[in-house]
């Protein structure tokens, strides 16, 4: 029986590769990568009852500033700082409604994203996480992520609040470790801020830290991406998530592309191979 299952699985993989290449013109190398990732995800999801379970996403739509490439529904904290508590009031009402609606089901994962959740003050973050624990049964939750995100929003006090709750995973997202690029894309933090935030999280006992990177940022080629990968590899995060820059219509970079015509945008196979090597190390 096991032999038959393996054979069916191999046939499924071959069909998936063939369809990606024939219908979507995906290169053989990228089709192989997609199949490998799908198999990893299948193993992770194998123990999850998707029919009777659910995952909870909580959005915090505020950021220290809006990145040049971003099209998410997020607003600068400075414009809305006095209304954040009002937003949390409304959010908690919606969370109670979700609790009632999903009460027969099993909660598998919690993800607090944004925006930048760590734009919340320590008091506000504690209020939110206390509400999650009060309203939802976390006894079967396999992962509880808070996307700390922007290093300029991360403080020791905020991280201590996360440690006081059953948060199992955080993200510290530099996107790049090149200061010139950070300045260009409107991320008002330094490379040193990223290192400080990561090391502070480690010192407080966080043992599942992800870092998000973007390739194809304006002005970045293989040298800049290699520099980023080298610095991130030294920090030894538990996960690295690499995104290829995808501009949506609402992003400022897409709306004002003519202002950046002289800046190159690269996401070559060589760059992707460098990222893959770093993620596999």
PyMOL commands that set and color helices and strands:
alter all, ss='L'
color gray80, all
select helices_A, chain A and resi 2-24+28-45+77-102+117-119+122-135+151-153+156-163+179-185+191-203+222-235+252-255+257-260+269-280
alter helices_A, ss='H'
color red, helices_A
select strands_A, chain A and resi 53-60+62-63+75-76+106-114+143-149+169-172+209-215+239-244
alter strands_A, ss='S'
color yellow, strands_A
deselect
rebuild
show_as cartoon
